[in-house]
């Protein structure tokens, strides 16, 4: 899903009109096909994430939970409005809907699916939802392969009633967070895109420069095909992207229901372009249903949605998972070498925690929008590191975060620090600190642990291949804030 309104090439034409076969020609085989299609169309979520022999499951969400509840806040953050703070309008694509966290637009269905549903108000406003993983470090291990996969049923709507629908399952390079103007150089993998209710899946790579460049922006390097068996809208299908670093020449591959239909090789572009999208910390994963924009408008040949477009049709997501195999044998976001000194870590602009500060930078903390998010992360900037080893010293967490709200009055930044001591996916210790009220004068201030703990759970202990996560957000206020990165914001952790 391009951030600048790409129109991936439609290599598969719109379905042609089919003539109905005379009733007398329908035999047993046709009846079997019809019954099979009906069964597949009604198939429920499969429950747990399936096993993948030969692969190591690095991360997943199977969207189990009570009907109407939001997706896991441990795994996902919810995008709101018409764009990132300070980023391109209308998310850079021309889409017209406003993203919300309303249960009308976003929630679990109680049957093991995530449901994203576009709505249209009485005044004519379209709303929908978009979520992205907190983690921004999904990356193929050196010498190995990463696989991103989702089992998804596109909105069950076709024809004129579907004009403007744009469901997508995709990934963006983590340096996009806090910058929002470095696309497409940081890379984008569109695992699944669909528009206007066509029985077609598009897989697209965005990279390089816009317009033009080695990825032919703004279109990108794309391919498409019909869904195997039942139509994309009529049943769940599995959409997969692989990043293969097991050979001297790296390759990206796209699949639907295990059938490959697209690939892009490192040999197709210059080394600098490939490095720009593969050498950073990794990618975060997104799910959304947009309405209108450059892609559906381009395929339809006119502006969408139209008066004939029918709201209320949901994209259903059974699971999203990331696997790896080969290479360093670890989490796709694991650094090849864990931090040399686990007691001192710096916040990186790319969403990492590192033992070297690097050059100064900054990321934007989204406005609290006048709401009170004290203690509950709201569109946080998230920083992670994996593969941490260290002995617990018996001490406590310390930090010094550079924060600035400019001239905004009554903003308050807040931090939550979580520890997974063994890297098994469960948080053994979580600490949320009281928010820090910044002054309305431009210039960084120091937010430190002296603000004190608001809440904590679990206990500290030795880190053995563990993981640390830091989330920073605006708990109160009506404007964005800035968080310094690189050598400006540091954690002092109780490990030796």
N, C-alpha and C positions, 0 to 999 in steps of 0.2 A: 504494500500500500504506500505509494510514493508520498513523500511529504511536500512535493511541489506539483501535484496534479499530473502525474504521468498517464500515458495511454499506452499500456503494453500492446504489442501487435497482436491482433486477433488471427492467429494462425489456423484456428478452427472456425469456419463460418457459422453463422446462426443456423439452428436446425431448419431444414427445408420442410415445407408442408408435406404431410404424408397422406396418401389416399387410403381410405378405409377398405380393407379386404372384404369381398363379398362374404356374407355369413356362411354360405355353403363351404367355403374353403377353410374355415377354422376347424382344426383337428385337435387331437389330444395334446400334441406338443404345444400348440398355442395356448391351450388351457393351462398346462403346467407352467409355462412361462408367466402367464398372467397371475396365477396363484403365487408363484415364487416372488414376483415383483411386489404383490400385496403384502406378503409376509415381511420382506425386507423393508418395505416402507414403514411398517409398524414396529420395527425392531426397537427395543428399549436400550438404554445405556447398558454396557456390558459389565459395569461395576468396577472392579479393580483394574489398574493399568496392566495390560497383558505382559507376559514374559517375552523376552527377546533373546533367544539362545545365542551365546557368543558375545552379548553386549552387557555392559554394566549400567544399571539404572542410576543416573546421577541426580535427577530431580523429577518430580511429577506432581500433578494434582488431578484427582479423579472426581472432584466436585460433589462429594458426598456431603449431605447436610440437610437441614430442615428446609422445607419449601418456603421461599420468600426471603431466605437469609442471603446476605452478600457473600461473595467468594472470600476465601481465607485472606485475612489481612496480613498473615505471615508470608503469604506467597505473592499477593497482588496489591498494586495501588491503582486507584481509580482516577482516570483523567476527567476533567470537568471543563465545561464551557466550549469556546470556539477556538482555543489554541493554547499552547504553553505560554506562561508569562514571559513577555519579551520576544516570543517567537512569531512565525508567520501567521497571518489571519486565516481563519477557517482551516486550521491545521495544515496549511500550505497546499491543499488539494482542491479548494473550491467547494468542498462539501458544505451543506447548509445546516445540518442539524446541530443542536446544542447537546453536548454530552452531560449526563447526570448520573448520580448514584441512587436515583429513585428505584424502589422495587418494581415500579411499572416498567422500567427499562432494563434493569439488571437484577439477577438473583438466581439462586439455585431452584430447581423445580421439584426437589424432594425425591426424584427418581434417579439421581446420580448424574444429572446434567447441569451445566451452566446455561442460562437462557439470556440472550441479549435481544431486546425487542424494540424496534423503532415505533414511536407513537406520534400522533398528530393531534394538536390541541384544537379546541373550537375556534381559536384565533388564527389557526393555520400554521403554528410553529411546530416544526419537527424536532423530536428529541430522540436520543438513543444512548448507547453506552460504549465505552472503550476502557479496557484495562491493560496493564502492563506488569510484568514481573518486577518485584523489587530487585531481584538479582540481575546484574548487568554483566556477568562474567561467563556467559555460555560460549565456549570456544572449543574447537577440536584440540585434543592433546597433541603435543609435538610428536610426530611420527604415527599418529593414530587417526581415528575418525569420530566425529560427533554426528548424532542423529536427533533431529527435532521432529516430533510427530504429534498430530492431533487427530482425534476421531470426531468428525463434525457433520452435522446435517445443516445444510444451507437453508435459509428461510423458504418455506414451502409456498412459493408464490411465483407465478409465471405470467407471460404476456404483458399487456398494458398495465395490469395491476402491480407488476414488479418493477416498473421503470424507476430507476434511481436507487434501488437497493444495491449496496456495495459491501457485502460481508468479506472479512479478511482475517487471515492468520499469518503473522509475519514477525520479523525481527529487525531491530535497528542497532547499529554500533553504539556502544555505551558512551563514547565521547559526545554524542548528540545531546545527552542530558546536561542541562545548564548552559548549552551553547545555542542550539536550535537554528544555527545558520551554517553549519558545516556539512550539510547534506549536499550531494550524495557521496562525498569523499570517504565518510566513515563507514559506508556500506549499508545495504538493506537487502534482506532476503525475504521475498514474498513467497511463503510456503503455499498459500492458497488465496486466490482472489477470484471473485465472481461478480458479475454485474447484470442487472436487469432481468434476473431470473432465467438466464440462459443455462442450458445443460452443458456448461463449459467450466473447466478449472484452468486458471492461469498461474504459472510459476515464473517469477521475474527476479533478476538481479539488478540492483541499482548501485553505481559506483562512479568514481572519477569526478568529472566536472559537469556542470549544467549551464547551457545546453551542450549537446554533442558529447565528445569524449569517447573513450573505449566502450562505454556502456550505452552509447546512443541515447543520451538523455534528451528529453525527459521520459522517453518510452522505456528505457532499460533494455536489457537482454532477456527476452521472454519467449515462452512457448505456451501452447494451450492444447487441450484435448477434451473430449466428452468424458464424463464419468463412466467407468465400467459398470455394466449392468443397469440397475435402476438409475434414474436421473439424479443429478447432484441434489436437487430439491426434494426428492422423493424418499431418500434413505440416508443413513449415516455412511460416510466414506472416510477412509484413512488417508491423510495428507502428510507427506514426509519430505524432509529436506536433509541431505547429508553433506557434510564438509569433510572431505577425505584428504588427510595429510600423510597417508602411509606410503606414498610414492614421491619420487623427486619432484614431480609436477603435481601440484595440488589441484583438486577438482571439486566443484559443487554439483549436486544431483538432486532432481525433483522427481517425486513419485506420487501416484494416486492408487490406492489399494495395492501397493507393492509393484505397480507397473511404472517403470521409468519413462518419462516423456520429455525431459529437458536436462541439459548439463552445460556447465561453463568451466573451461579449463584456465589455469594460470597462464598457459601459453597463448591465450587469446588477447592478452593485454600487456602493457609495459610493467616492469617490476615495481615501479613506484606506486602505481595505482593499486596493484594487488596488495602491496605492503600496507598502504594507508587503510585498507579495510580489513586486514587480517592480523596486523601486528599489535593492535591495541588490546585492552583487557578482555574484550568479548562483546556479547550482544545481550539485549533484553528482548523478551517475547511479548507480542501484543495480540489482542483479540478485539475486534470491534465490528459494528455494522454502521457504516456511514450511509448518508442519503444524498444523492446528487454528487456533483463534482466532475472533474475533467474526464475521468475514465468512463463512468456510465454515460455522461453526456456525449463523449466521443463515439462510443459504440452505438448509442441510440440515434445520433445525428441531430440531436436537439437537446434543449435544457431538460433536466429531470430533477426531482420527480415532477409528475404532471397531475392534473386533476383526477386522472384515472388511477393513480397509484394508491394502493390500499395499505394502510398502516396495520401494525399489530402482528406481523409475521416474524417469528423468532428464529435466530440462529441458535442451534443446540450444540453444546460442546460436551462430549462424554469424558474425555481426558486430554491432557497435554503432558508430554513426557520428553525428557532429554536423556539419551543414552550415549555412552562412549565405548570404544574398544581400542585395544592396541596402544601404542605410544607409551606415554608415561603412566598409563593405566589408571589415571585418576579422574576426578571431577573435571568437567570441561573448563571450569574457571580456575582450577588449581594452578598456581604459578609453578614453573619447573623447580624453582628453589624457594622453599618457604622462607618467611622473614628471618634474617640472621639474628635479629634481636627482637623477640616477641614482646618485650616490655615497652617498646616505643614504636608507634605506628602513626603514619601521616595519612590524611584524607586526600585522595587523588581526584582530580576533575573527572576521571573516567570511571568513577564508582569503585575504585579499589582502595585497600588499605595497604600501605607499603612501608618498608623499613627505611627507605630513602625519601626525603621530602620532595625533591624535584623542584621545578620552577614554580613561582607563585601563580595562582589562578583563582578562579571563583566559579561558583554555581549559584543558581537562583532558587530561593525557597518560595514556593507558591503562596499567595495570600491566603489567610484563613477565611477571607470573605466575610468578616464580621461575626463569624461563628466561634464558639468556644471548643477548641480541640485539645484542651489541657489533658495530657495523659494518653491521648489517642492519636497516633500518627496520621497526618492528613497530607496527602501528596508529598511524602518525604523524599529528600535526597538520601539515597542509601549507598553505603560503602561496605564492602565485604573483603575478607581474605580467608583462604582455606589452607589446609596443610600445616597448621600451627602446632608446634611442639614446645612445651615449657612447663616447668615445675611451679606450682602455686606457692607464692612467698608468704601468704597469710595477710597480705595487704589489701588495698582497695583500689578501685578504678580512679584514675585522674585524667583530666582533659583540659585543653585550652583551645577553644574554638573561636576563630575570628568571625564576628557577625556584624552586619550593618543593615539598618533599615532606611538609610538615607534620611529624608525629611518626613517620612511617615510617622505619625503619632501613634503610640500605644501598640506597637508590635511586640510580640514575645516569641522568641525562638526556644525550641525544646529538643532534647536529645534522649534517645533510648539506645542502650548498648546491650547486646545479647551475645551469650557465649554458648556454643555447642562444643563440648569438650572433646568429643570423639568423632565429630563429623558425621554422625548418624542421622542428622536431620532434625533432631529434637533439641530445644533450647534448654540447657541445664541451669542457666542463670540469666535473668533479665533485670536490667536496672533502668528506671525512668527518672530523670532529674527534673526538679522544678524549672519552669521556663524562666528565661532571662529577658527582662523588659529593656529593649534598646531605646536609646534617646533619639529624638528627631533631628539629629545633627549628623551630616555625612561624615563618615569615618569609622573604621573598624573599632569594635569594643571586644573585650575578652569575656567570653562565657566559659566559666570553669566549674569544676565539681563543687566549689564552695557554695553553690546554690543549694546543694543538698539533695538527697533522694526524696522523690515524691512517692515512689513505690519500688519494690523489688520482689523477686521470687526466685526460688531455687538457691543453689549454693555454688561457690567456686570450687575448683579442684584442678589437678594437673591437666594440661592440654596434650592430647595424643592424636595428632592429625586432625586437630579441631578447627572450628570455624568461628569467626567473630563478625558481627554485623553492627553497624552504626547507622541509625536513622535520625535525621535532623529535619524539623519542620517548623512552620509558624503555628503556634498554639492559639494565638489571639491576634487581632488586628485586621486592618482593611487594605493592606498593601504588601507587596513582595519584600523579601529581604535578600541579602547577599551573604553567602558563606565562603570564606576564604579557603583555598585548597593548596595543595603542594606543600611548601614549607611553612604555611600559615596556621594550619589547624592540626593538632597533635593529640594522641592518646598516650597516657602512661598507664600500663596495665600490670597487674600483680603477678607477673610470671618471670622466672629467671632461667 
